[in-house]
Amino acid sequence: MSYSDKQLCEVMRKKLAARGSRGIQGLGRSFRIADDDNSKNLSPPEFAKAIHDFRVGLNRKDTDRLFAIYDRDKSG
């Protein structure tokens, strides 16, 4: 399935909402774990690892697009 940018963000939002109050905490923990080089930033491969671990269910192309949406300043 091909998602629009808005739909990608909605998929992520729904996954977080389904996890309840632990969703944001779990996401933060997943991102800290995915930060393999401890840079406090996530590279696209590290972000993809977090999305996979968080079971969002996106393919690699959509994960890369979601990363680009969230990383507007390209800082990771």
PQR file with spaces between the fields and no chain letter, atoms N, CA, C, O and H, PARSE charges and radii, in Angstrom:
ATOM       1  N    MET     1       0.839   -1.179    0.000 -0.4000 1.5000
ATOM       2  CA   MET     1       0.000    0.000    0.000 -0.0000 2.0000
ATOM       3  C    MET     1       0.883    1.242    0.000  0.5500 1.7000
ATOM       4  O    MET     1       1.913    1.283    0.673 -0.5500 1.4000
ATOM       5  N    SER     2       0.481    2.229   -0.743 -0.4000 1.5000
ATOM       6  CA   SER     2       1.209    3.482   -0.816 -0.0000 2.0000
ATOM       7  C    SER     2       0.514    4.509    0.073  0.5500 1.7000
ATOM       8  O    SER     2      -0.650    4.846   -0.147 -0.5500 1.4000
ATOM       9  H    SER     2      -0.356    2.196   -1.290  0.4000 1.0000
ATOM      10  N    TYR     3       1.233    4.999    1.070 -0.4000 1.5000
ATOM      11  CA   TYR     3       0.680    5.969    2.011 -0.0000 2.0000
ATOM      12  C    TYR     3       1.092    7.380    1.625  0.5500 1.7000
ATOM      13  O    TYR     3       2.182    7.598    1.095 -0.5500 1.4000
ATOM      14  H    TYR     3       2.178    4.724    1.248  0.4000 1.0000
ATOM      15  N    SER     4       0.213    8.336    1.896 -0.4000 1.5000
ATOM      16  CA   SER     4       0.596    9.745    1.811 -0.0000 2.0000
ATOM      17  C    SER     4       1.393   10.069    3.082  0.5500 1.7000
ATOM      18  O    SER     4       1.411    9.275    4.023 -0.5500 1.4000
ATOM      19  H    SER     4      -0.671    8.160    2.327  0.4000 1.0000
ATOM      20  N    ASP     5       2.042   11.220    3.107 -0.4000 1.5000
ATOM      21  CA   ASP     5       2.776   11.627    4.305 -0.0000 2.0000
ATOM      22  C    ASP     5       1.841   11.701    5.503  0.5500 1.7000
ATOM      23  O    ASP     5       2.189   11.266    6.601 -0.5500 1.4000
ATOM      24  H    ASP     5       2.027   11.864    2.342  0.4000 1.0000
ATOM      25  N    LYS     6       0.664   12.249    5.287 -0.4000 1.5000
ATOM      26  CA   LYS     6      -0.318   12.366    6.366 -0.0000 2.0000
ATOM      27  C    LYS     6      -0.730   10.989    6.880  0.5500 1.7000
ATOM      28  O    LYS     6      -0.856   10.787    8.088 -0.5500 1.4000
ATOM      29  H    LYS     6       0.382   12.602    4.396  0.4000 1.0000
ATOM      30  N    GLN     7      -0.939   10.049    5.969 -0.4000 1.5000
ATOM      31  CA   GLN     7      -1.322    8.692    6.363 -0.0000 2.0000
ATOM      32  C    GLN     7      -0.203    8.002    7.140  0.5500 1.7000
ATOM      33  O    GLN     7      -0.469    7.285    8.105 -0.5500 1.4000
ATOM      34  H    GLN     7      -0.837   10.214    4.988  0.4000 1.0000
ATOM      35  N    LEU     8       1.044    8.212    6.726 -0.4000 1.5000
ATOM      36  CA   LEU     8       2.172    7.619    7.461 -0.0000 2.0000
ATOM      37  C    LEU     8       2.191    8.112    8.904  0.5500 1.7000
ATOM      38  O    LEU     8       2.364    7.326    9.835 -0.5500 1.4000
ATOM      39  H    LEU     8       1.260    8.794    5.943  0.4000 1.0000
ATOM      40  N    CYS     9       2.014    9.400    9.077 -0.4000 1.5000
ATOM      41  CA   CYS     9       1.989    9.963   10.432 -0.0000 2.0000
ATOM      42  C    CYS     9       0.808    9.419   11.223  0.5500 1.7000
ATOM      43  O    CYS     9       0.917    9.182   12.426 -0.5500 1.4000
ATOM      44  H    CYS     9       1.874   10.039    8.321  0.4000 1.0000
ATOM      45  N    GLU    10      -0.308    9.223   10.555 -0.4000 1.5000
ATOM      46  CA   GLU    10      -1.497    8.679   11.220 -0.0000 2.0000
ATOM      47  C    GLU    10      -1.281    7.228   11.653  0.5500 1.7000
ATOM      48  O    GLU    10      -1.707    6.836   12.740 -0.5500 1.4000
ATOM      49  H    GLU    10      -0.397    9.416    9.578  0.4000 1.0000
ATOM      50  N    VAL    11      -0.630    6.441   10.818 -0.4000 1.5000
ATOM      51  CA   VAL    11      -0.305    5.055   11.182 -0.0000 2.0000
ATOM      52  C    VAL    11       0.542    5.051   12.459  0.5500 1.7000
ATOM      53  O    VAL    11       0.281    4.285   13.386 -0.5500 1.4000
ATOM      54  H    VAL    11      -0.284    6.759    9.936  0.4000 1.0000
ATOM      55  N    MET    12       1.546    5.906   12.492 -0.4000 1.5000
ATOM      56  CA   MET    12       2.427    5.989   13.664 -0.0000 2.0000
ATOM      57  C    MET    12       1.630    6.449   14.888  0.5500 1.7000
ATOM      58  O    MET    12       1.775    5.887   15.974 -0.5500 1.4000
ATOM      59  H    MET    12       1.758    6.529   11.739  0.4000 1.0000
ATOM      60  N    ARG    13       0.798    7.462   14.712 -0.4000 1.5000
ATOM      61  CA   ARG    13      -0.002    7.977   15.821 -0.0000 2.0000
ATOM      62  C    ARG    13      -0.918    6.900   16.387  0.5500 1.7000
ATOM      63  O    ARG    13      -1.039    6.760   17.604 -0.5500 1.4000
ATOM      64  H    ARG    13       0.680    7.918   13.830  0.4000 1.0000
ATOM      65  N    LYS    14      -1.562    6.138   15.505 -0.4000 1.5000
ATOM      66  CA   LYS    14      -2.468    5.083   15.956 -0.0000 2.0000
ATOM      67  C    LYS    14      -1.727    3.983   16.705  0.5500 1.7000
ATOM      68  O    LYS    14      -2.232    3.454   17.695 -0.5500 1.4000
ATOM      69  H    LYS    14      -1.463    6.252   14.517  0.4000 1.0000
ATOM      70  N    LYS    15      -0.528    3.638   16.234 -0.4000 1.5000
ATOM      71  CA   LYS    15       0.260    2.624   16.947 -0.0000 2.0000
ATOM      72  C    LYS    15       0.618    3.107   18.342  0.5500 1.7000
ATOM      73  O    LYS    15       0.565    2.338   19.302 -0.5500 1.4000
ATOM      74  H    LYS    15      -0.118    4.068   15.429  0.4000 1.0000
ATOM      75  N    LEU    16       0.984    4.383   18.456 -0.4000 1.5000
ATOM      76  CA   LEU    16       1.308    4.939   19.773 -0.0000 2.0000
ATOM      77  C    LEU    16       0.071    4.967   20.668  0.5500 1.7000
ATOM      78  O    LEU    16       0.143    4.612   21.844 -0.5500 1.4000
ATOM      79  H    LEU    16       1.027    5.007   17.676  0.4000 1.0000
ATOM      80  N    ALA    17      -1.064    5.391   20.109 -0.4000 1.5000
ATOM      81  CA   ALA    17      -2.304    5.459   20.889 -0.0000 2.0000
ATOM      82  C    ALA    17      -2.727    4.079   21.373  0.5500 1.7000
ATOM      83  O    ALA    17      -3.234    3.938   22.486 -0.5500 1.4000
ATOM      84  H    ALA    17      -1.123    5.680   19.153  0.4000 1.0000
ATOM      85  N    ALA    18      -2.522    3.070   20.550 -0.4000 1.5000
ATOM      86  CA   ALA    18      -2.902    1.710   20.923 -0.0000 2.0000
ATOM      87  C    ALA    18      -2.082    1.191   22.093  0.5500 1.7000
ATOM      88  O    ALA    18      -2.518    0.304   22.827 -0.5500 1.4000
ATOM      89  H    ALA    18      -2.110    3.184   19.646  0.4000 1.0000
ATOM      90  N    ARG    19      -0.901    1.746   22.257 -0.4000 1.5000
ATOM      91  CA   ARG    19      -0.038    1.318   23.356 -0.0000 2.0000
ATOM      92  C    ARG    19      -0.339    2.072   24.645  0.5500 1.7000
ATOM      93  O    ARG    19       0.247    1.767   25.683 -0.5500 1.4000
ATOM      94  H    ARG    19      -0.546    2.466   21.660  0.4000 1.0000
ATOM      95  N    GLY    20      -1.238    3.050   24.599 -0.4000 1.5000
ATOM      96  CA   GLY    20      -1.632    3.789   25.792 -0.0000 2.0000
ATOM      97  C    GLY    20      -0.514    4.637   26.347  0.5500 1.7000
ATOM      98  O    GLY    20       0.353    5.097   25.605 -0.5500 1.4000
ATOM      99  H    GLY    20      -1.713    3.298   23.756  0.4000 1.0000
ATOM     100  N    SER    21      -0.532    4.843   27.638 -0.4000 1.5000
ATOM     101  CA   SER    21       0.444    5.730   28.274 -0.0000 2.0000
ATOM     102  C    SER    21       1.867    5.205   28.162  0.5500 1.7000
ATOM     103  O    SER    21       2.826    5.968   28.273 -0.5500 1.4000
ATOM     104  H    SER    21      -1.236    4.469   28.241  0.4000 1.0000
ATOM     105  N    ARG    22       2.002    3.921   27.945 -0.4000 1.5000
ATOM     106  CA   ARG    22       3.341    3.352   27.814 -0.0000 2.0000
ATOM     107  C    ARG    22       3.910    3.577   26.415  0.5500 1.7000
ATOM     108  O    ARG    22       5.088    3.319   26.168 -0.5500 1.4000
ATOM     109  H    ARG    22       1.223    3.300   27.854  0.4000 1.0000
ATOM     110  N    GLY    23       3.073    4.055   25.510 -0.4000 1.5000
ATOM     111  CA   GLY    23       3.494    4.240   24.129 -0.0000 2.0000
ATOM     112  C    GLY    23       4.643    5.214   23.972  0.5500 1.7000
ATOM     113  O    GLY    23       5.646    4.894   23.333 -0.5500 1.4000
ATOM     114  H    GLY    23       2.116    4.265   25.710  0.4000 1.0000
ATOM     115  N    ILE    24       4.510    6.391   24.544 -0.4000 1.5000
ATOM     116  CA   ILE    24       5.554    7.404   24.418 -0.0000 2.0000
ATOM     117  C    ILE    24       6.811    6.948   25.156  0.5500 1.7000
ATOM     118  O    ILE    24       7.919    7.089   24.639 -0.5500 1.4000
ATOM     119  H    ILE    24       3.696    6.650   25.063  0.4000 1.0000
ATOM     120  N    GLN    25       6.647    6.414   26.333 -0.4000 1.5000
ATOM     121  CA   GLN    25       7.794    5.915   27.079 -0.0000 2.0000
ATOM     122  C    GLN    25       8.468    4.774   26.326  0.5500 1.7000
ATOM     123  O    GLN    25       9.695    4.699   26.255 -0.5500 1.4000
ATOM     124  H    GLN    25       5.747    6.299   26.752  0.4000 1.0000
ATOM     125  N    GLY    26       7.660    3.900   25.774 -0.4000 1.5000
ATOM     126  CA   GLY    26       8.200    2.781   25.019 -0.0000 2.0000
ATOM     127  C    GLY    26       8.928    3.241   23.770  0.5500 1.7000
ATOM     128  O    GLY    26       9.969    2.691   23.412 -0.5500 1.4000
ATOM     129  H    GLY    26       6.663    3.961   25.831  0.4000 1.0000
ATOM     130  N    LEU    27       8.378    4.256   23.106 -0.4000 1.5000
ATOM     131  CA   LEU    27       9.019    4.799   21.918 -0.0000 2.0000
ATOM     132  C    LEU    27      10.361    5.420   22.276  0.5500 1.7000
ATOM     133  O    LEU    27      11.359    5.180   21.597 -0.5500 1.4000
ATOM     134  H    LEU    27       7.532    4.703   23.398  0.4000 1.0000
ATOM     135  N    GLY    28      10.389    6.215   23.337 -0.4000 1.5000
ATOM     136  CA   GLY    28      11.654    6.816   23.792 -0.0000 2.0000
ATOM     137  C    GLY    28      12.687    5.759   24.132  0.5500 1.7000
ATOM     138  O    GLY    28      13.859    5.889   23.780 -0.5500 1.4000
ATOM     139  H    GLY    28       9.577    6.409   23.889  0.4000 1.0000
ATOM     140  N    ARG    29      12.256    4.723   24.810 -0.4000 1.5000
ATOM     141  CA   ARG    29      13.168    3.628   25.159 -0.0000 2.0000
ATOM     142  C    ARG    29      13.664    2.928   23.902  0.5500 1.7000
ATOM     143  O    ARG    29      14.850    2.617   23.785 -0.5500 1.4000
ATOM     144  H    ARG    29      11.304    4.617   25.096  0.4000 1.0000
ATOM     145  N    SER    30      12.748    2.679   22.956 -0.4000 1.5000
ATOM     146  CA   SER    30      13.148    2.039   21.696 -0.0000 2.0000
ATOM     147  C    SER    30      14.154    2.895   20.941  0.5500 1.7000
ATOM     148  O    SER    30      15.113    2.374   20.372 -0.5500 1.4000
ATOM     149  H    SER    30      11.785    2.932   23.051  0.4000 1.0000
ATOM     150  N    PHE    31      13.940    4.204   20.935 -0.4000 1.5000
ATOM     151  CA   PHE    31      14.868    5.091   20.242 -0.0000 2.0000
ATOM     152  C    PHE    31      16.230    5.109   20.942  0.5500 1.7000
ATOM     153  O    PHE    31      17.268    5.134   20.281 -0.5500 1.4000
ATOM     154  H    PHE    31      13.161    4.628   21.397  0.4000 1.0000
ATOM     155  N    ARG    32      16.228    5.098   22.269 -0.4000 1.5000
ATOM     156  CA   ARG    32      17.519    5.056   22.984 -0.0000 2.0000
ATOM     157  C    ARG    32      18.259    3.755   22.696  0.5500 1.7000
ATOM     158  O    ARG    32      19.478    3.751   22.522 -0.5500 1.4000
ATOM     159  H    ARG    32      15.385    5.078   22.806  0.4000 1.0000
ATOM     160  N    ILE    33      17.528    2.666   22.646 -0.4000 1.5000
ATOM     161  CA   ILE    33      18.135    1.370   22.331 -0.0000 2.0000
ATOM     162  C    ILE    33      18.631    1.357   20.892  0.5500 1.7000
ATOM     163  O    ILE    33      19.700    0.816   20.608 -0.5500 1.4000
ATOM     164  H    ILE    33      16.538    2.669   22.787  0.4000 1.0000
ATOM     165  N    ALA    34      17.861    1.948   19.982 -0.4000 1.5000
ATOM     166  CA   ALA    34      18.224    1.953   18.558 -0.0000 2.0000
ATOM     167  C    ALA    34      19.422    2.852   18.273  0.5500 1.7000
ATOM     168  O    ALA    34      20.069    2.698   17.237 -0.5500 1.4000
ATOM     169  H    ALA    34      16.992    2.387   20.213  0.4000 1.0000
ATOM     170  N    ASP    35      19.729    3.785   19.167 -0.4000 1.5000
ATOM     171  CA   ASP    35      20.857    4.698   18.981 -0.0000 2.0000
ATOM     172  C    ASP    35      22.158    3.945   19.250  0.5500 1.7000
ATOM     173  O    ASP    35      22.784    4.103   20.298 -0.5500 1.4000
ATOM     174  H    ASP    35      19.203    3.910   20.008  0.4000 1.0000
ATOM     175  N    ASP    36      22.545    3.128   18.280 -0.4000 1.5000
ATOM     176  CA   ASP    36      23.684    2.230   18.449 -0.0000 2.0000
ATOM     177  C    ASP    36      25.002    2.944   18.752  0.5500 1.7000
ATOM     178  O    ASP    36      25.847    2.407   19.469 -0.5500 1.4000
ATOM     179  H    ASP    36      22.036    2.999   17.429  0.4000 1.0000
ATOM     180  N    ASP    37      25.180    4.144   18.214 -0.4000 1.5000
ATOM     181  CA   ASP    37      26.449    4.846   18.420 -0.0000 2.0000
ATOM     182  C    ASP    37      26.380    5.861   19.567  0.5500 1.7000
ATOM     183  O    ASP    37      27.314    6.638   19.764 -0.5500 1.4000
ATOM     184  H    ASP    37      24.493    4.580   17.631  0.4000 1.0000
ATOM     185  N    ASN    38      25.274    5.855   20.323 -0.4000 1.5000
ATOM     186  CA   ASN    38      25.081    6.747   21.475 -0.0000 2.0000
ATOM     187  C    ASN    38      25.286    8.218   21.135  0.5500 1.7000
ATOM     188  O    ASN    38      25.808    8.981   21.948 -0.5500 1.4000
ATOM     189  H    ASN    38      24.515    5.224   20.163  0.4000 1.0000
ATOM     190  N    SER    39      24.875    8.614   19.933 -0.4000 1.5000
ATOM     191  CA   SER    39      25.051    9.987   19.483 -0.0000 2.0000
ATOM     192  C    SER    39      23.909   10.907   19.931  0.5500 1.7000
ATOM     193  O    SER    39      23.984   12.121   19.742 -0.5500 1.4000
ATOM     194  H    SER    39      24.451    7.994   19.272  0.4000 1.0000
ATOM     195  N    LYS    40      22.866   10.342   20.516 -0.4000 1.5000
ATOM     196  CA   LYS    40      21.647   11.061   20.890 -0.0000 2.0000
ATOM     197  C    LYS    40      20.864   11.520   19.656  0.5500 1.7000
ATOM     198  O    LYS    40      19.942   12.327   19.772 -0.5500 1.4000
ATOM     199  H    LYS    40      22.805    9.356   20.669  0.4000 1.0000
ATOM     200  N    ASN    41      21.220   11.020   18.505 -0.4000 1.5000
ATOM     201  CA   ASN    41      20.523   11.232   17.249 -0.0000 2.0000
ATOM     202  C    ASN    41      20.291    9.870   16.620  0.5500 1.7000
ATOM     203  O    ASN    41      20.997    8.909   16.925 -0.5500 1.4000
ATOM     204  H    ASN    41      21.969   10.364   18.411  0.4000 1.0000
ATOM     205  N    LEU    42      19.306    9.788   15.747 -0.4000 1.5000
ATOM     206  CA   LEU    42      19.057    8.538   15.051 -0.0000 2.0000
ATOM     207  C    LEU    42      19.342    8.703   13.567  0.5500 1.7000
ATOM     208  O    LEU    42      18.827    9.613   12.917 -0.5500 1.4000
ATOM     209  H    LEU    42      18.732   10.568   15.499  0.4000 1.0000
ATOM     210  N    SER    43      20.154    7.827   13.053 -0.4000 1.5000
ATOM     211  CA   SER    43      20.380    7.759   11.617 -0.0000 2.0000
ATOM     212  C    SER    43      19.190    7.025   10.997  0.5500 1.7000
ATOM     213  O    SER    43      18.416    6.390   11.713 -0.5500 1.4000
ATOM     214  H    SER    43      20.572    7.088   13.581  0.4000 1.0000
ATOM     215  N    PRO    44      19.037    7.105    9.684 -0.5600 1.5000
ATOM     216  CA   PRO    44      17.927    6.357    9.061  0.2800 2.0000
ATOM     217  C    PRO    44      17.935    4.859    9.403  0.5500 1.7000
ATOM     218  O    PRO    44      16.866    4.312    9.676 -0.5500 1.4000
ATOM     219  N    PRO    45      19.089    4.171    9.402 -0.5600 1.5000
ATOM     220  CA   PRO    45      19.050    2.752    9.789  0.2800 2.0000
ATOM     221  C    PRO    45      18.657    2.540   11.253  0.5500 1.7000
ATOM     222  O    PRO    45      17.963    1.576   11.578 -0.5500 1.4000
ATOM     223  N    GLU    46      19.095    3.433   12.128 -0.4000 1.5000
ATOM     224  CA   GLU    46      18.719    3.321   13.537 -0.0000 2.0000
ATOM     225  C    GLU    46      17.218    3.576   13.715  0.5500 1.7000
ATOM     226  O    GLU    46      16.562    2.891   14.500 -0.5500 1.4000
ATOM     227  H    GLU    46      19.659    4.216   11.865  0.4000 1.0000
ATOM     228  N    PHE    47      16.678    4.550   12.996 -0.4000 1.5000
ATOM     229  CA   PHE    47      15.244    4.829   13.042 -0.0000 2.0000
ATOM     230  C    PHE    47      14.459    3.619   12.546  0.5500 1.7000
ATOM     231  O    PHE    47      13.457    3.233   13.147 -0.5500 1.4000
ATOM     232  H    PHE    47      17.210    5.107   12.358  0.4000 1.0000
ATOM     233  N    ALA    48      14.918    3.024   11.448 -0.4000 1.5000
ATOM     234  CA   ALA    48      14.247    1.844   10.891 -0.0000 2.0000
ATOM     235  C    ALA    48      14.233    0.705   11.908  0.5500 1.7000
ATOM     236  O    ALA    48      13.242   -0.016   12.024 -0.5500 1.4000
ATOM     237  H    ALA    48      15.732    3.338   10.960  0.4000 1.0000
ATOM     238  N    LYS    49      15.320    0.549   12.634 -0.4000 1.5000
ATOM     239  CA   LYS    49      15.390   -0.482   13.678 -0.0000 2.0000
ATOM     240  C    LYS    49      14.334   -0.214   14.757  0.5500 1.7000
ATOM     241  O    LYS    49      13.655   -1.135   15.210 -0.5500 1.4000
ATOM     242  H    LYS    49      16.125    1.135   12.540  0.4000 1.0000
ATOM     243  N    ALA    50      14.201    1.051   15.164 -0.4000 1.5000
ATOM     244  CA   ALA    50      13.215    1.398   16.192 -0.0000 2.0000
ATOM     245  C    ALA    50      11.795    1.156   15.697  0.5500 1.7000
ATOM     246  O    ALA    50      10.965    0.624   16.434 -0.5500 1.4000
ATOM     247  H    ALA    50      14.752    1.800   14.796  0.4000 1.0000
ATOM     248  N    ILE    51      11.509    1.541   14.457 -0.4000 1.5000
ATOM     249  CA   ILE    51      10.175    1.331   13.897 -0.0000 2.0000
ATOM     250  C    ILE    51       9.852   -0.160   13.828  0.5500 1.7000
ATOM     251  O    ILE    51       8.733   -0.576   14.130 -0.5500 1.4000
ATOM     252  H    ILE    51      12.184    1.972   13.858  0.4000 1.0000
ATOM     253  N    HIS    52      10.831   -0.949   13.433 -0.4000 1.5000
ATOM     254  CA   HIS    52      10.644   -2.408   13.387 -0.0000 2.0000
ATOM     255  C    HIS    52      10.408   -2.953   14.786  0.5500 1.7000
ATOM     256  O    HIS    52       9.469   -3.718   15.008 -0.5500 1.4000
ATOM     257  H    HIS    52      11.739   -0.611   13.188  0.4000 1.0000
ATOM     258  N    ASP    53      11.253   -2.565   15.728 -0.4000 1.5000
ATOM     259  CA   ASP    53      11.118   -3.051   17.102 -0.0000 2.0000
ATOM     260  C    ASP    53       9.786   -2.623   17.726  0.5500 1.7000
ATOM     261  O    ASP    53       9.231   -3.326   18.570 -0.5500 1.4000
ATOM     262  H    ASP    53      12.016   -1.944   15.548  0.4000 1.0000
ATOM     263  N    PHE    54       9.287   -1.471   17.303 -0.4000 1.5000
ATOM     264  CA   PHE    54       8.033   -0.954   17.838 -0.0000 2.0000
ATOM     265  C    PHE    54       6.823   -1.556   17.128  0.5500 1.7000
ATOM     266  O    PHE    54       5.679   -1.279   17.490 -0.5500 1.4000
ATOM     267  H    PHE    54       9.738   -0.900   16.617  0.4000 1.0000
ATOM     268  N    ARG    55       7.081   -2.374   16.125 -0.4000 1.5000
ATOM     269  CA   ARG    55       6.050   -3.106   15.385 -0.0000 2.0000
ATOM     270  C    ARG    55       5.016   -2.185   14.728  0.5500 1.7000
ATOM     271  O    ARG    55       3.809   -2.411   14.806 -0.5500 1.4000
ATOM     272  H    ARG    55       8.010   -2.599   15.831  0.4000 1.0000
ATOM     273  N    VAL    56       5.535   -1.144   14.081 -0.4000 1.5000
ATOM     274  CA   VAL    56       4.642   -0.220   13.376 -0.0000 2.0000
ATOM     275  C    VAL    56       4.129   -0.865   12.099  0.5500 1.7000
ATOM     276  O    VAL    56       3.010   -0.577   11.677 -0.5500 1.4000
ATOM     277  H    VAL    56       6.516   -0.960   14.018  0.4000 1.0000
ATOM     278  N    GLY    57       4.911   -1.720   11.481 -0.4000 1.5000
ATOM     279  CA   GLY    57       4.452   -2.461   10.318 -0.0000 2.0000
ATOM     280  C    GLY    57       4.610   -1.734    8.994  0.5500 1.7000
ATOM     281  O    GLY    57       3.817   -1.933    8.073 -0.5500 1.4000
ATOM     282  H    GLY    57       5.820   -1.954   11.825  0.4000 1.0000
ATOM     283  N    LEU    58       5.634   -0.890    8.896 -0.4000 1.5000
ATOM     284  CA   LEU    58       5.890   -0.179    7.645 -0.0000 2.0000
ATOM     285  C    LEU    58       7.018   -0.856    6.878  0.5500 1.7000
ATOM     286  O    LEU    58       7.927   -1.436    7.471 -0.5500 1.4000
ATOM     287  H    LEU    58       6.278   -0.728    9.645  0.4000 1.0000
ATOM     288  N    ASN    59       6.948   -0.774    5.544 -0.4000 1.5000
ATOM     289  CA   ASN    59       8.067   -1.283    4.752 -0.0000 2.0000
ATOM     290  C    ASN    59       9.212   -0.266    4.800  0.5500 1.7000
ATOM     291  O    ASN    59       9.061    0.827    5.346 -0.5500 1.4000
ATOM     292  H    ASN    59       6.209   -0.303    5.062  0.4000 1.0000
ATOM     293  N    ARG    60      10.335   -0.635    4.233 -0.4000 1.5000
ATOM     294  CA   ARG    60      11.532    0.212    4.328 -0.0000 2.0000
ATOM     295  C    ARG    60      11.331    1.568    3.648  0.5500 1.7000
ATOM     296  O    ARG    60      11.770    2.594    4.167 -0.5500 1.4000
ATOM     297  H    ARG    60      10.458   -1.523    3.790  0.4000 1.0000
ATOM     298  N    LYS    61      10.677    1.575    2.505 -0.4000 1.5000
ATOM     299  CA   LYS    61      10.443    2.827    1.781 -0.0000 2.0000
ATOM     300  C    LYS    61       9.603    3.791    2.620  0.5500 1.7000
ATOM     301  O    LYS    61       9.928    4.974    2.722 -0.5500 1.4000
ATOM     302  H    LYS    61      10.320    0.742    2.082  0.4000 1.0000
ATOM     303  N    ASP    62       8.530    3.287    3.215 -0.4000 1.5000
ATOM     304  CA   ASP    62       7.678    4.134    4.050 -0.0000 2.0000
ATOM     305  C    ASP    62       8.393    4.557    5.325  0.5500 1.7000
ATOM     306  O    ASP    62       8.201    5.678    5.797 -0.5500 1.4000
ATOM     307  H    ASP    62       8.266    2.326    3.132  0.4000 1.0000
ATOM     308  N    THR    63       9.207    3.686    5.881 -0.4000 1.5000
ATOM     309  CA   THR    63       9.987    4.036    7.072 -0.0000 2.0000
ATOM     310  C    THR    63      10.953    5.169    6.747  0.5500 1.7000
ATOM     311  O    THR    63      11.097    6.107    7.532 -0.5500 1.4000
ATOM     312  H    THR    63       9.363    2.776    5.497  0.4000 1.0000
ATOM     313  N    ASP    64      11.612    5.090    5.601 -0.4000 1.5000
ATOM     314  CA   ASP    64      12.527    6.164    5.185 -0.0000 2.0000
ATOM     315  C    ASP    64      11.777    7.478    4.989  0.5500 1.7000
ATOM     316  O    ASP    64      12.273    8.543    5.355 -0.5500 1.4000
ATOM     317  H    ASP    64      11.495    4.328    4.963  0.4000 1.0000
ATOM     318  N    ARG    65      10.581    7.397    4.410 -0.4000 1.5000
ATOM     319  CA   ARG    65       9.779    8.605    4.220 -0.0000 2.0000
ATOM     320  C    ARG    65       9.348    9.190    5.561  0.5500 1.7000
ATOM     321  O    ARG    65       9.361   10.408    5.738 -0.5500 1.4000
ATOM     322  H    ARG    65      10.179    6.531    4.113  0.4000 1.0000
ATOM     323  N    LEU    66       8.967    8.335    6.502 -0.4000 1.5000
ATOM     324  CA   LEU    66       8.570    8.806    7.822 -0.0000 2.0000
ATOM     325  C    LEU    66       9.742    9.478    8.524  0.5500 1.7000
ATOM     326  O    LEU    66       9.570   10.503    9.182 -0.5500 1.4000
ATOM     327  H    LEU    66       8.956    7.345    6.357  0.4000 1.0000
ATOM     328  N    PHE    67      10.926    8.907    8.386 -0.4000 1.5000
ATOM     329  CA   PHE    67      12.125    9.520    8.960 -0.0000 2.0000
ATOM     330  C    PHE    67      12.314   10.928    8.388  0.5500 1.7000
ATOM     331  O    PHE    67      12.583   11.870    9.133 -0.5500 1.4000
ATOM     332  H    PHE    67      11.066    8.074    7.851  0.4000 1.0000
ATOM     333  N    ALA    68      12.173   11.067    7.083 -0.4000 1.5000
ATOM     334  CA   ALA    68      12.341   12.373    6.440 -0.0000 2.0000
ATOM     335  C    ALA    68      11.289   13.377    6.924  0.5500 1.7000
ATOM     336  O    ALA    68      11.582   14.564    7.063 -0.5500 1.4000
ATOM     337  H    ALA    68      11.954   10.301    6.478  0.4000 1.0000
ATOM     338  N    ILE    69      10.079   12.906    7.178 -0.4000 1.5000
ATOM     339  CA   ILE    69       9.018   13.785    7.683 -0.0000 2.0000
ATOM     340  C    ILE    69       9.385   14.300    9.070  0.5500 1.7000
ATOM     341  O    ILE    69       9.264   15.494    9.345 -0.5500 1.4000
ATOM     342  H    ILE    69       9.841   11.942    7.065  0.4000 1.0000
ATOM     343  N    TYR    70       9.832   13.400    9.942 -0.4000 1.5000
ATOM     344  CA   TYR    70      10.152   13.784   11.322 -0.0000 2.0000
ATOM     345  C    TYR    70      11.475   14.526   11.434  0.5500 1.7000
ATOM     346  O    TYR    70      11.630   15.372   12.314 -0.5500 1.4000
ATOM     347  H    TYR    70       9.929   12.430    9.719  0.4000 1.0000
ATOM     348  N    ASP    71      12.415   14.233   10.576 -0.4000 1.5000
ATOM     349  CA   ASP    71      13.748   14.835   10.652 -0.0000 2.0000
ATOM     350  C    ASP    71      13.861   15.997    9.666  0.5500 1.7000
ATOM     351  O    ASP    71      14.664   15.960    8.734 -0.5500 1.4000
ATOM     352  H    ASP    71      12.289   13.545    9.861  0.4000 1.0000
ATOM     353  N    ARG    72      13.062   17.007    9.881 -0.4000 1.5000
ATOM     354  CA   ARG    72      12.999   18.134    8.941 -0.0000 2.0000
ATOM     355  C    ARG    72      14.327   18.859    8.766  0.5500 1.7000
ATOM     356  O    ARG    72      14.651   19.313    7.669 -0.5500 1.4000
ATOM     357  H    ARG    72      12.410   17.038   10.638  0.4000 1.0000
ATOM     358  N    ASP    73      15.093   18.969    9.848 -0.4000 1.5000
ATOM     359  CA   ASP    73      16.367   19.696    9.727 -0.0000 2.0000
ATOM     360  C    ASP    73      17.543   18.786    9.380  0.5500 1.7000
ATOM     361  O    ASP    73      18.689   19.229    9.309 -0.5500 1.4000
ATOM     362  H    ASP    73      14.830   18.600   10.739  0.4000 1.0000
ATOM     363  N    LYS    74      17.240   17.513    9.168 -0.4000 1.5000
ATOM     364  CA   LYS    74      18.236   16.516    8.758 -0.0000 2.0000
ATOM     365  C    LYS    74      19.369   16.349    9.777  0.5500 1.7000
ATOM     366  O    LYS    74      20.518   16.099    9.412 -0.5500 1.4000
ATOM     367  H    LYS    74      16.309   17.153    9.226  0.4000 1.0000
ATOM     368  N    SER    75      19.021   16.493   11.051 -0.4000 1.5000
ATOM     369  CA   SER    75      20.027   16.385   12.114 -0.0000 2.0000
ATOM     370  C    SER    75      20.035   15.006   12.773  0.5500 1.7000
ATOM     371  O    SER    75      20.912   14.703   13.582 -0.5500 1.4000
ATOM     372  H    SER    75      18.088   16.696   11.347  0.4000 1.0000
ATOM     373  N    GLY    76      19.049   14.169   12.420 -0.4000 1.5000
ATOM     374  CA   GLY    76      18.956   12.875   13.074 -0.0000 2.0000
ATOM     375  C    GLY    76      18.086   12.973   14.290  0.5500 1.7000
ATOM     376  O    GLY    76      17.883   11.977   14.985 -0.5500 1.4000
ATOM     377  H    GLY    76      18.336   14.415   11.762  0.4000 1.0000
